[in-house]
C-alpha cells in the first residue's frame, strides 16, 4: 500500500475544525503573527515570505508550519507559523519537533554511502546476499542497493519486512532498474544494512554519523518515551472512511512509533537549516567536517532514473529527487507521515535551500512553500525579478453522494469497506465499476494466482488479495501483506 496516498486514521479526540469554523479561501488570515527564531534576510523579503506562507496555510487548512530558509552566505530565516494546538489556540513554537518523513531517506542514503566508502557495503551486490531472510521473491532479477536507493527495485511500495512464516512474500513485477516505483518497504532495507554493518541500531547510527557532526542537537532519530513531549501536537482528518477534502473536520492524531529508514526522523527548523547547508556544501558541515566524499555526494545527487513524480523532466538520485531548472541543479524531497507533511528544496548551483513542514496529514506536501522561498532568495541575491506568488490549490471535484455514513451489510463477494486501526492504514473501500474491482478508486488487475495488482501505474507491483471467504463473502483484505478486516454495521435508518 502506498502510504503517500492512504494516510487516513481515526482517533478519540474531539473535532476541532469544521467548514463553519475555518475562514473561506482568500479571507484574511486568523493565524497569529509568525514567531521568528532567527532572521538575517532583508525585511522586504521576510514580509513577502510571511504573506505567502500565511495565504498558503489558509488556502490549504494547515494548522501550523515550521519553516527554514538558508544559504551559504549567512542569510537565514527560521520561523514558526500558525498553531500547535488548535483547540487552545496555542501558537507553534520553533523548538517543537515535526516528523519529516521521507526526507529522512537522504540521511539514510548518506549513512550507506559512508559504509560503501568504508568498504563495508557494495552498491551493486544483491541485498539478499546480505539479508537472506527478506520475504522477497526476485523472479525478474537480483535487487541491489543501487536499485533500492533509486526506487527501481521492482518491489511494492508498502508492507512489512517481517511476517509470520510463509504468510506473505513480496514479489517483483518487473526487472530491477527498468522503471521508477516508489517503495518505502524496499527502502527500509537501508536501515537493516546499516545495522548489520555498524553493529548497533539504525537510530544510533544516524545520531553518530549524521546528527552529531552536522550539529543537529534537537533532532531525534525516532520518538519514544518522554521524548513524545518534545513533538508538536498534530492532526488527521476526522473521517476514516472518506477521502479528505480541504476544510473537512480534523482531530488530534494519536502517538505512534516509527523507527524505519523509510522515514523516522523528527527535527526543528534550526536543525534542518544546518542539514540543508551540509547538503549545499556537498557533504560538509558548518564546522568544516566532511561527512561524505565529493564523489559520493555527486553520485547521490546525479540523475539515475527518470520520474515525472518530481517534475516533467526530473529524475531520482540516491534517496532524493533531482532536476535541472533554468540551468541550475536542483535537489528535493517530500515527506508524509501519519500527521505531518514536509518538503525540502535545494538549489545546489546557487547554494540556497528551504524546508517547510505542516503538523497535519491532509494529502498534500508543502513543496510550493519550499520552492518559492528558495527561488525568492535566489532572486534577491541575483537582483532579478521575484518569483510569482504561490498558486492557489486546484479546485476539488464535487464529493460523490454517499447513501449512508455507516456502510450496510455487504452481499458482494469482494466489495465493501475494510479497516485497519493502524494509523498508517485506516480504511479501504472496494467497489465494482463495469465489472472491474477498484480500491479507493484505483482499478485492480487480476493476476494468474488469483490475487490482484493495484493499477496505479503500468506494472505497479503493489498486490492485493482477499481471504476468509465465508458464505461467499470475503472477510479479509490483504494489501502487500497488511490485513484489513471487513467492516459491517447496521443501517442508519
PLY file of the C-alpha trace (Angstrom):
ply
format ascii 1.0
element vertex 493
property float x
property float y
property float z
element edge 492
property int vertex1
property int vertex2
end_header
0.00 0.00 0.00
1.28 3.45 -0.90
1.50 5.31 2.38
1.86 8.53 0.42
-1.80 8.11 -0.63
-3.62 6.15 2.07
-2.94 8.01 5.32
-6.33 8.42 6.95
-6.77 7.34 10.54
-9.35 7.59 13.31
-8.87 8.82 16.85
-10.76 9.64 20.01
-10.06 13.38 20.26
-12.92 15.88 19.72
-13.38 17.53 16.33
-11.51 20.82 16.20
-12.00 22.30 12.76
-15.11 22.29 10.63
-16.16 24.12 7.48
-18.07 26.54 9.74
-15.07 27.44 11.95
-12.46 27.85 9.21
-12.21 31.04 7.12
-13.05 30.78 3.46
-10.19 30.73 0.96
-8.95 34.25 0.31
-10.28 35.65 3.59
-7.85 37.46 5.93
-5.75 35.03 7.90
-6.69 34.39 11.52
-3.28 32.91 12.31
-1.11 34.61 14.93
1.95 36.54 13.81
4.86 34.25 12.96
7.35 33.54 15.71
10.76 34.40 14.24
13.59 32.43 15.73
16.30 33.98 13.57
16.36 36.29 10.57
19.20 37.81 8.56
17.30 38.22 5.27
16.16 41.65 4.05
12.94 42.86 5.76
11.08 43.17 2.45
11.79 39.52 1.60
10.78 38.45 5.09
7.48 40.31 4.77
6.81 38.69 1.39
7.54 35.22 2.74
5.29 35.77 5.76
2.45 36.86 3.49
2.85 33.99 1.00
3.11 31.35 3.71
0.13 32.70 5.65
-2.01 32.68 2.50
-0.83 29.18 1.60
-1.76 27.88 5.04
-5.18 29.48 4.94
-5.96 28.10 1.50
-4.83 24.60 2.48
-6.24 24.37 6.03
-2.78 23.96 7.59
-2.81 24.22 11.41
0.89 25.11 11.86
4.03 25.27 9.74
7.73 25.11 10.63
10.00 26.91 8.18
13.69 27.31 7.43
15.40 29.22 4.62
19.19 29.30 4.40
22.15 29.83 2.10
25.95 29.62 2.25
26.48 33.36 2.70
24.97 33.99 6.14
21.37 34.59 5.12
18.82 32.63 7.14
15.18 32.83 8.16
13.75 30.45 10.78
10.08 30.90 11.70
7.02 29.14 13.07
3.55 29.90 11.72
0.06 29.13 12.95
-0.90 26.85 15.79
0.39 23.79 17.56
-2.86 23.32 19.46
-5.99 24.42 17.60
-8.36 23.82 20.50
-6.39 26.06 22.84
-5.24 28.43 20.06
-1.66 27.83 21.20
0.86 29.27 18.74
3.51 26.96 17.33
6.99 27.38 18.82
10.32 26.94 16.94
11.61 24.23 19.28
8.72 21.81 18.67
9.71 18.67 16.78
7.98 17.85 13.49
8.32 14.44 11.83
10.00 14.97 8.44
9.03 11.63 6.91
10.77 10.57 3.72
13.19 13.48 3.84
14.92 11.07 6.25
15.78 8.91 3.21
18.58 11.28 2.25
20.08 10.79 5.73
19.90 7.01 5.39
21.48 7.37 1.96
24.42 9.28 3.42
24.88 6.56 6.05
25.03 3.72 3.50
27.31 5.71 1.17
29.65 6.22 4.12
29.64 2.45 4.58
30.37 1.99 0.87
33.35 4.33 1.27
34.47 2.23 4.25
34.33 -0.91 2.10
31.54 -2.50 4.16
28.81 -2.35 1.50
28.70 -2.76 -2.27
26.11 -0.76 -4.19
25.82 -3.49 -6.81
25.79 -6.66 -4.71
22.38 -8.40 -4.35
20.89 -7.41 -0.99
19.61 -10.96 -0.46
23.25 -11.96 -0.09
23.45 -9.56 2.86
19.95 -10.24 4.23
18.78 -13.69 3.08
15.79 -13.57 5.43
13.97 -10.87 3.46
10.45 -12.02 2.41
11.21 -11.26 -1.23
10.75 -13.19 -4.46
13.02 -11.62 -7.09
11.96 -13.52 -10.21
12.96 -10.70 -12.55
16.49 -10.24 -11.24
18.51 -9.57 -8.06
17.86 -6.34 -6.20
20.91 -4.26 -5.27
21.38 -1.27 -3.00
21.58 0.86 -6.16
18.04 -0.26 -7.08
16.72 0.42 -3.58
18.21 3.93 -3.37
16.71 4.82 -6.79
13.30 3.18 -6.17
13.77 0.90 -9.17
13.77 -2.50 -7.44
10.51 -3.69 -8.99
9.17 -4.32 -5.47
5.90 -2.97 -3.99
5.71 0.28 -2.07
4.15 -0.74 1.21
4.19 -3.70 3.53
6.41 -5.08 6.25
9.80 -6.76 6.12
8.54 -9.25 8.71
5.62 -11.68 8.51
4.68 -14.92 10.27
6.39 -17.78 8.44
5.08 -18.30 4.89
2.30 -15.74 5.43
3.27 -13.32 2.65
6.07 -12.82 0.16
6.70 -9.55 -1.69
7.06 -10.23 -5.40
8.78 -8.27 -8.13
6.68 -7.04 -11.04
9.49 -6.12 -13.45
13.27 -6.23 -13.87
15.24 -4.05 -11.42
16.37 -0.77 -12.95
13.64 -0.81 -15.61
11.38 1.85 -14.11
10.85 4.04 -11.07
8.26 2.96 -8.50
8.47 4.49 -5.03
8.99 1.75 -2.43
9.06 2.52 1.28
9.16 -1.20 2.01
12.34 -1.69 -0.03
13.94 1.45 1.41
13.51 0.00 4.90
16.28 -2.42 3.91
18.69 0.53 4.13
18.28 0.66 7.90
18.79 -3.10 8.22
22.00 -2.92 6.20
23.32 -0.05 8.34
22.55 -2.02 11.50
24.28 -5.11 10.10
27.45 -3.19 9.27
27.57 -0.90 12.32
26.56 -3.48 14.93
24.13 -1.04 16.55
20.62 0.27 15.95
19.89 2.37 12.89
18.87 5.20 15.22
22.25 5.17 16.96
24.00 5.19 13.59
22.02 8.23 12.42
22.97 10.12 15.57
26.65 9.22 15.29
27.04 9.52 11.52
24.73 12.46 10.76
23.28 14.37 13.72
26.41 14.92 15.81
28.77 16.06 13.04
26.10 18.28 11.49
25.16 19.77 14.87
21.53 18.64 14.85
21.26 18.59 18.65
17.46 18.93 18.83
16.64 16.23 16.26
15.59 12.69 17.14
16.16 9.57 15.05
12.93 8.11 16.47
10.49 9.19 19.15
9.55 7.20 22.24
9.05 7.51 25.99
9.45 11.01 27.46
10.61 12.37 24.08
6.99 12.43 22.90
6.67 15.64 24.92
9.11 17.32 22.53
6.89 16.76 19.49
4.19 19.16 18.42
0.54 18.19 18.60
-0.58 17.19 15.12
-3.78 16.46 13.23
-5.53 13.98 10.96
-8.89 14.02 9.17
-11.78 13.12 11.44
-13.36 10.80 8.86
-11.74 7.40 8.46
-13.75 6.09 5.51
-13.98 9.05 3.11
-11.38 10.98 1.09
-10.25 14.15 2.84
-11.33 17.47 1.36
-10.00 20.86 2.36
-11.68 22.22 5.50
-13.18 18.88 6.47
-13.15 18.33 10.26
-9.81 17.42 11.87
-8.91 15.72 15.13
-5.71 15.35 17.13
-3.54 12.48 15.92
-2.59 9.60 18.21
1.05 8.93 19.04
2.67 6.16 17.02
6.11 4.60 16.82
8.22 4.78 13.65
11.87 3.73 13.50
12.31 2.61 9.89
14.72 4.10 7.38
11.81 4.97 5.07
11.14 7.91 7.39
11.72 8.15 11.14
13.44 11.49 11.90
11.85 14.37 13.83
13.50 17.78 13.63
13.26 21.55 14.06
13.76 24.46 11.64
17.18 25.31 13.11
18.45 21.74 12.78
17.06 21.37 9.27
18.84 24.58 8.23
22.12 23.01 9.38
21.37 19.84 7.43
20.45 21.79 4.29
23.72 23.73 4.45
25.61 20.45 4.75
23.93 19.27 1.54
24.54 22.61 -0.18
28.27 22.22 0.54
28.26 18.72 -0.90
28.54 16.90 2.42
30.48 19.43 4.51
29.12 20.66 7.87
29.16 24.19 9.30
32.28 23.25 11.28
34.08 22.12 8.13
33.78 18.37 8.75
33.24 16.35 5.59
30.73 13.54 6.24
30.58 12.36 2.64
33.18 12.43 -0.10
32.73 14.75 -3.07
32.44 11.75 -5.37
29.78 10.07 -3.24
27.74 13.27 -3.00
27.86 13.69 -6.76
26.64 10.11 -7.11
23.86 10.77 -4.60
22.58 13.84 -6.47
23.03 12.51 -10.01
20.04 11.74 -12.26
19.87 7.91 -12.09
16.34 7.25 -13.35
13.52 9.27 -14.91
10.42 10.01 -12.84
7.66 12.51 -13.50
6.71 12.44 -9.82
9.30 15.15 -9.18
8.70 17.18 -12.36
8.21 16.81 -16.14
11.93 16.28 -16.80
13.03 15.31 -13.30
14.69 12.17 -12.05
15.70 10.44 -8.88
19.17 10.20 -7.42
20.04 8.22 -4.32
17.34 8.97 -1.74
16.50 12.36 -3.25
14.71 13.82 -6.28
16.80 15.78 -8.78
16.13 18.19 -11.64
17.69 20.90 -13.78
15.70 24.16 -13.67
16.87 27.21 -15.65
20.28 25.59 -15.80
20.51 25.13 -12.01
20.98 21.75 -10.30
18.00 21.12 -8.01
17.61 18.51 -5.27
14.31 17.99 -3.48
12.14 15.64 -1.47
8.87 15.47 0.36
7.84 13.64 3.49
4.46 12.33 4.55
3.79 10.83 7.97
0.55 9.90 9.70
0.08 13.51 10.82
2.89 15.59 9.28
3.69 16.80 5.75
7.12 18.17 4.81
9.31 19.28 1.91
12.87 20.39 1.15
14.03 22.20 -1.97
17.71 22.90 -2.67
19.28 24.93 -5.46
22.70 23.29 -5.34
24.07 25.60 -8.02
23.19 28.80 -6.13
23.69 27.49 -2.58
20.15 28.23 -1.36
17.65 25.83 0.26
14.40 25.77 2.23
12.40 23.43 4.46
8.67 23.51 5.26
6.63 21.16 7.42
2.96 21.10 8.48
1.57 19.41 11.60
-1.27 17.62 9.80
-1.72 14.93 7.16
-4.15 16.36 4.64
-2.98 14.64 1.48
-0.56 17.23 0.08
3.03 18.37 0.72
4.26 21.98 1.24
6.72 21.83 -1.67
5.27 25.08 -3.12
6.44 26.89 0.03
9.96 25.44 -0.01
10.34 26.05 -3.76
9.01 29.62 -3.61
11.23 30.56 -0.67
14.35 29.18 -2.38
13.55 30.94 -5.62
12.80 34.19 -3.81
16.17 34.25 -2.03
17.98 33.30 -5.25
16.27 36.24 -6.98
17.08 38.57 -4.07
20.78 37.71 -4.22
20.93 37.88 -8.02
18.91 41.09 -8.25
16.40 39.53 -10.61
12.60 39.51 -10.60
10.93 37.81 -7.65
9.02 34.59 -8.41
5.28 34.62 -8.98
3.08 34.08 -5.93
2.39 30.54 -4.75
-0.64 29.40 -6.78
-3.92 28.50 -5.13
-4.71 24.79 -4.89
-6.71 23.27 -7.71
-10.46 23.17 -7.30
-11.73 19.93 -5.80
-14.26 17.76 -7.61
-17.71 17.56 -6.03
-17.95 14.88 -3.40
-19.84 11.84 -4.75
-23.11 11.12 -2.96
-22.95 8.56 -0.15
-26.13 6.74 0.80
-25.21 6.45 4.48
-22.29 7.43 6.68
-22.15 3.86 8.04
-21.95 1.08 5.44
-24.69 -1.52 5.41
-24.07 -5.26 5.50
-22.49 -6.21 2.16
-23.65 -9.08 -0.04
-20.84 -8.52 -2.57
-18.07 -11.13 -2.58
-15.30 -8.52 -2.51
-16.98 -5.11 -2.43
-17.31 -3.18 0.82
-15.36 -1.34 3.49
-12.24 -2.87 5.07
-10.49 -1.31 8.06
-7.21 -1.50 9.94
-6.78 0.70 13.01
-3.01 1.05 12.50
-2.60 4.84 11.93
-0.72 4.12 8.68
-3.57 2.07 7.28
-7.09 3.34 8.02
-9.92 2.29 5.72
-10.15 0.94 2.17
-13.30 0.78 0.10
-13.58 -1.87 -2.62
-16.11 -1.08 -5.33
-17.05 -2.70 -8.62
-17.33 -0.45 -11.67
-18.18 -2.01 -15.04
-17.22 -5.46 -13.69
-13.78 -4.17 -12.59
-12.83 -4.06 -8.91
-11.45 -0.73 -7.64
-9.52 0.01 -4.45
-10.31 3.56 -3.31
-10.99 4.37 -6.96
-7.89 2.70 -8.43
-8.56 -0.30 -10.72
-7.40 -3.78 -9.71
-5.95 -6.14 -12.32
-6.21 -9.85 -11.58
-3.02 -11.91 -11.56
-2.72 -15.55 -12.56
-2.64 -16.72 -8.93
-5.99 -15.10 -8.07
-4.53 -12.04 -6.36
-4.75 -8.54 -7.85
-2.34 -5.77 -8.75
-3.17 -2.18 -7.88
-3.01 -0.48 -11.28
-1.89 2.95 -10.07
0.64 3.00 -12.95
1.55 0.37 -15.58
3.30 -2.63 -13.99
2.80 -1.29 -10.45
3.89 -4.08 -8.05
1.51 -3.32 -5.16
-0.50 -6.53 -4.67
-3.93 -7.20 -3.16
-5.60 -10.46 -2.11
-8.89 -11.47 -0.50
-9.29 -14.24 2.06
-11.59 -15.52 4.77
-14.41 -16.31 2.33
-17.49 -17.06 4.44
-20.80 -17.78 2.69
-19.30 -16.34 -0.46
-18.20 -13.07 1.14
-14.52 -12.09 1.70
-13.87 -11.03 5.29
-10.16 -10.20 4.92
-8.33 -7.89 2.53
-4.53 -8.14 2.25
-2.59 -5.23 0.76
1.10 -6.04 0.42
0.53 -8.41 3.31
-1.17 -5.86 5.60
-4.50 -7.11 6.95
-7.78 -5.18 6.66
-10.99 -6.66 8.11
-14.38 -6.17 6.50
-16.46 -3.64 8.45
-20.22 -4.12 8.59
-22.67 -2.08 10.63
-26.44 -1.87 10.94
-28.19 0.55 8.62
-28.50 4.06 9.99
-32.18 4.12 9.05
0 1
1 2
2 3
3 4
4 5
5 6
6 7
7 8
8 9
9 10
10 11
11 12
12 13
13 14
14 15
15 16
16 17
17 18
18 19
19 20
20 21
21 22
22 23
23 24
24 25
25 26
26 27
27 28
28 29
29 30
30 31
31 32
32 33
33 34
34 35
35 36
36 37
37 38
38 39
39 40
40 41
41 42
42 43
43 44
44 45
45 46
46 47
47 48
48 49
49 50
50 51
51 52
52 53
53 54
54 55
55 56
56 57
57 58
58 59
59 60
60 61
61 62
62 63
63 64
64 65
65 66
66 67
67 68
68 69
69 70
70 71
71 72
72 73
73 74
74 75
75 76
76 77
77 78
78 79
79 80
80 81
81 82
82 83
83 84
84 85
85 86
86 87
87 88
88 89
89 90
90 91
91 92
92 93
93 94
94 95
95 96
96 97
97 98
98 99
99 100
100 101
101 102
102 103
103 104
104 105
105 106
106 107
107 108
108 109
109 110
110 111
111 112
112 113
113 114
114 115
115 116
116 117
117 118
118 119
119 120
120 121
121 122
122 123
123 124
124 125
125 126
126 127
127 128
128 129
129 130
130 131
131 132
132 133
133 134
134 135
135 136
136 137
137 138
138 139
139 140
140 141
141 142
142 143
143 144
144 145
145 146
146 147
147 148
148 149
149 150
150 151
151 152
152 153
153 154
154 155
155 156
156 157
157 158
158 159
159 160
160 161
161 162
162 163
163 164
164 165
165 166
166 167
167 168
168 169
169 170
170 171
171 172
172 173
173 174
174 175
175 176
176 177
177 178
178 179
179 180
180 181
181 182
182 183
183 184
184 185
185 186
186 187
187 188
188 189
189 190
190 191
191 192
192 193
193 194
194 195
195 196
196 197
197 198
198 199
199 200
200 201
201 202
202 203
203 204
204 205
205 206
206 207
207 208
208 209
209 210
210 211
211 212
212 213
213 214
214 215
215 216
216 217
217 218
218 219
219 220
220 221
221 222
222 223
223 224
224 225
225 226
226 227
227 228
228 229
229 230
230 231
231 232
232 233
233 234
234 235
235 236
236 237
237 238
238 239
239 240
240 241
241 242
242 243
243 244
244 245
245 246
246 247
247 248
248 249
249 250
250 251
251 252
252 253
253 254
254 255
255 256
256 257
257 258
258 259
259 260
260 261
261 262
262 263
263 264
264 265
265 266
266 267
267 268
268 269
269 270
270 271
271 272
272 273
273 274
274 275
275 276
276 277
277 278
278 279
279 280
280 281
281 282
282 283
283 284
284 285
285 286
286 287
287 288
288 289
289 290
290 291
291 292
292 293
293 294
294 295
295 296
296 297
297 298
298 299
299 300
300 301
301 302
302 303
303 304
304 305
305 306
306 307
307 308
308 309
309 310
310 311
311 312
312 313
313 314
314 315
315 316
316 317
317 318
318 319
319 320
320 321
321 322
322 323
323 324
324 325
325 326
326 327
327 328
328 329
329 330
330 331
331 332
332 333
333 334
334 335
335 336
336 337
337 338
338 339
339 340
340 341
341 342
342 343
343 344
344 345
345 346
346 347
347 348
348 349
349 350
350 351
351 352
352 353
353 354
354 355
355 356
356 357
357 358
358 359
359 360
360 361
361 362
362 363
363 364
364 365
365 366
366 367
367 368
368 369
369 370
370 371
371 372
372 373
373 374
374 375
375 376
376 377
377 378
378 379
379 380
380 381
381 382
382 383
383 384
384 385
385 386
386 387
387 388
388 389
389 390
390 391
391 392
392 393
393 394
394 395
395 396
396 397
397 398
398 399
399 400
400 401
401 402
402 403
403 404
404 405
405 406
406 407
407 408
408 409
409 410
410 411
411 412
412 413
413 414
414 415
415 416
416 417
417 418
418 419
419 420
420 421
421 422
422 423
423 424
424 425
425 426
426 427
427 428
428 429
429 430
430 431
431 432
432 433
433 434
434 435
435 436
436 437
437 438
438 439
439 440
440 441
441 442
442 443
443 444
444 445
445 446
446 447
447 448
448 449
449 450
450 451
451 452
452 453
453 454
454 455
455 456
456 457
457 458
458 459
459 460
460 461
461 462
462 463
463 464
464 465
465 466
466 467
467 468
468 469
469 470
470 471
471 472
472 473
473 474
474 475
475 476
476 477
477 478
478 479
479 480
480 481
481 482
482 483
483 484
484 485
485 486
486 487
487 488
488 489
489 490
490 491
491 492
